[in-house]
């Protein structure tokens, strides 16, 4: 039987032999932002992706230029620092632009990058509203580029394995994910200094910063909840310092908690009628889980290879540049989850 040819999702034309054998030697990327996550990514790319991913540009605001230069010298010696974002989009050769600045500008920065012909990898929560998420999706189709949400969990092979395991444990009943991490900026907040992560006008807060990982975990496994409510502890400026999402599904309830004002034990648990799964540590950085089937010995499942938690999303982005055929598998899935997260947040009610 002759197989039907794969078609390019942008042009609609079938792939030719030339398309399939053309492989990039490495991927080039520019970064918008100089915050904590951008620094973590730069260090990870330098240590784990040398020779595969090259950083060609870093965009920084005027007050962050010295920090950007320091990051560039340490982790991207061949790159340039820009204070004009549009100039970076024009001058810095890049397959992707990694959007890692404040949440409220993700939408604008991603649109500008895609319209300039770049694929984008957008840090969580991707966008602040459902409409913005729809606009990014539409723009990626019109511009024939990728718009990938940087939810590292979605690219983690262990999470994909978990998605296969859970249905074998019977009807799900209770789902729990807790992420406790007292912010390094919390003391500054208590002194009256409001940084972006604690600024409501910049879409900061515990939900958008930490609990969004837990929501991604639940929606990636079970789809969008029927109802979703949020109980939260508010700071003096109205920001949510910590809180719990309660998500109702047809057969189960998910409680998803996160805190930026206090530390605690981060972990996850999925309880089903025929067994349960425990996940040590934050679910977003999943490295192993333990299956407890009723009447059986616990079964520990771990990653076959050790990498930084953010490595998976950048490796997947690189693979998509090398082999466009992969987009038929991963891109619709991660896009759907990001869209469902945006819809769930819009439907969220106070608890």
N, C-alpha and C positions, 0 to 999 in steps of 0.2 A: 504494500500500500504506500502510495506517495504522500508524504506529509505536506500540508499546506504551508507556504512560506510565512515566516513571521513578518509583521508589518511595523514600520516605524509609527509610533503613536502620534507624532506631530505631523508628519507629511502624508501619512496614509500609504506610502509606497513600500513595497516589499524590500527587505534587506537584500543586498547583493553580497557576493563573495567578498568584495572589497570592504564592505562595512564590517563583516564578521572578523576578518583577519587583522584589521587595524587595531593595534594595541598601544596605549600610551605607556611610555616608560615610567612616568610618574605623574602625579596630580599636583596642580598649583592652586593655592588658596590664598585669599585675602581675608583679613579679620576686621570686623567693625566692633570696636570696644576694647577697653583695657582693664576691665574689672577682674574680679577673682576668678571667674570661670574662664575668661579669655587667657589669663595667665596659666591656669591649669592645663588648658588645651595646648597652648604653645609649648609648655614643658613636655607634655605627653607626645606631641608630634615630633619634638626634638629627640626624645629618647627611644620612642617605639616605631616611628615612621620615617626615620632618616633614609633618604634615597627613594622613598615612595611618595611622600607628600612634602612639597616645598612651599613655605610661606613667602609670598611676594610683596605683601603690603599690610600695614596695620593702620587703621583709622583711629585717631584720638582727638578729643576736644582740646582746646588750647591749654587748659589747666592740667591736662594729663600727658602732655607731650614728653616731658622728661621720663615719666614712667614708661611710656611707649618705647622711647629710645632704649631704655634699659632692657625691656623685654626683647626688643629686636636684636640687640647686641648679644644677649644671652642665648636666644633660641632661634633667631631667624636672621643670621648675619647677612644673607643675600637680599633681604627685603628692605622696604622703605617705609618711613612713617609719614602719614598724610594727615593734615588738618582739614582738608577739603575732600569730602566723601566722593563727590562726583568726579573729581580729578583722579582719585584712586581707581574708581570704576573704569575710567578711560585709559589710564596709564599702566596700572599694575596687571600684568597678564595673570589671569586666574580662571580656573575651571569652576570654582565655587567661591562665593563670598559667605563666610560664616558670620551670622548676625548675632552678636553677643553683648549688645549694649542694653540700655534700660528697656523694660518691657513695653512701655507705651510708645516707643518709636520703632519697634520691630516691623510693623506693617509698612511704614513709609520707607524704611531702609531696604526691606526685601523687595518692594515694588520697584524701586529705583535700580536695584541691582539686576533684577530680571529684565527690565526694560533696556538695560545696557547690554543684555546678552549673556548674563552670568547665571549659572545654577546657584541656588541658595540653600544653606543649611541653617535653619532658624532656631535659636535657643528657645526653650520653654518659657512661657506658655504658648509660644508662636505668636498669637495675637490676643488682644484683649476682648474682642467681640466676635460673634458668629459672622457678621457681615464682613469684617476684615478678613477672616479666614476664607470666606467664599471668594473675596476679591483676589487674594493671593493664589488660590487654586485656579481661578479663571485666567489670571495673568500668566501663570506658568504654562497653561495650555496654549494661549495666544502667542507667547514668546518662544514656545518650544524649548523650555528649560525645566529643570527639576526644582521643586520647592519641597525640601525635606524637613520635617520637624525633627529637632535634635532631642528627642526623647530616647536616651541611650537604651532604655529597657527594651524598646521595640526591635532593636537590632541584635540583642543579646541572644545567642543560640540556646542558652539555658531557659530563657523565658518561653521560647518556642517549644522547648521540650515540656515545660510546665503546662502549656496549652494542650498538649497531647495527653498528659497524665490526668488532669482534673476530670475529664469526662469518664474515666475508668473508675472513679471513686463514688459513683452514684450521684444522686441529687444534691446539689450544693445547698447549704443552709445558712452558714455564717461565713463572712469574709471580713478579715481585719488587716489593716496595714497602719503602722505607726512610725512616724519619722520625727525624732526629737533631736534638735540641734540648736543649742543656744547660739545665737548669732554673734560673730566676732564684733559686730557693730552695735550690739544691744546696749552696752554701757554708754556709748556715745549717744544713743537714742535717749537713754534715761537722763543724760545731762542736757538734753534739749537740742542736740544736733541730729537733724533728720537727713539721713542718707537715702538714696533711691530705694533700697529694699524696705524701708519703713515709711515711704511716701505714698499716700493714696493717689495723688495726682500722677504718679509714675507707674501705677499698677503694681505697687509693691505689696508686701504682706505675706503671711504664712501660707495662705492658699495658693497664691500665684507662684511662690518660690519653692515650697516644699511639698505641700499637699497635692499639687498638680501631678507629681510623680505617682502618688498613691492612686489618684483618679485614673491616670493612664494605665496603671496596673490592673484596676478593676474593669475598665472599659475594654481594654485589650483582651481580657479573658471572657467577659460576660456580655459585652455590648453596652449600649446606653441604658441607664436605669430608668424605670418607670417614673419615679419621683426622686428628687434630690433636695436635701435641706442642709443648712450650715449653721452650727452653733459655734460662736467664736468669743474669744476674749479680746476686747478692744483696748488699744492704747490711748494716750491723751489726745492724739491727733486723729482718732477714728480708724487707725490701721488695725488689721487683725494680727495680733501677736501670736496667737495659737487658736486652734479650732478643730472641730470634728465635722466631717461630712457624713450624712446618713443617706445611703442610696438603697432604694427598694427595687428588687428584681422579682420576677414571677414566683420564684421558689426560695429566695434568700434575701438577706439584708447585709449590706457592706458598711462597716464603720471605718472611716479613713481619717486619721488624726495626724496633725503636724504641729510643731511648736518651734518658734524662733526666740522664745523668751525663757526657755528652760531646757535642760538636758534630761534624757531618760533612755530607756531601752528601746531601740528601733528594731522592729521585726514585723513579720507578716504571718498570717495563718488562714488557711482555707479549710473549712469544716464541711464534709459531705456525709451522706448517710452510710457509706461503706468505707469511710476512712478520712484522713485529714493530712494536710501538708503544712509543715512548718518551714519558715524562711528566716534564717538568722540575718540580722542587720537590715538596713533599709532595702526595700524591695527594688528600688531603682538601681542599686549596685549589686544585684543578685549574683552570688558566686556559687551557691549551693542551695539545695532544699532537701528536706527529708520527708519521705512518703511513709505514712503510718496506715497500712491497710488493716481492717478489722481482722484480728486473729493471726496476723503475720508479723514477722520481725521488721523493724524499721529499715527502709532502703534509702541510702544517701546518694544523691545525684549531684555531680559537680561539673564544672567546666573542664573540657579536655585540654585546654591551654589557657595559661594565665596572661591577662592583659589588663591595662588600666580600664576602668569602667567606661571611659569615653571612647576607647579605641574602636569599639564595634561600629559606631555610627559613622566614623570617618573612614574606616575600611570599607563599609558598605557604599559610601559615597564614591570612593575611589573605584570600586568595582563597577559601579554604574557608568563612570566615565570610560572605563576600559571596555566594557561590554554592555551595550545598550539593551541587549535582549533581557538582561536581568530586571529591567524596569517593569516588565509585565507581571512580575511576582511581588516585589517589595513595595513599589511606589503606590499602587492603589491601596494596599493594606495600611501603610503608615499615614497616608493622606486621610483615609476614612476614620482612623482612630483620632487624629487631630481634629477633624471636623466634628466628630461625636463629642469630644471633650468641650469644644467651643459651644456646641448646642446645650450640653448639660450645664455648663456654667451660666448660660443665659436663662435656663429654666430654674435655676437654683432659688430656693426660698429660705428665709430665715427660720431657724429652729428655736 
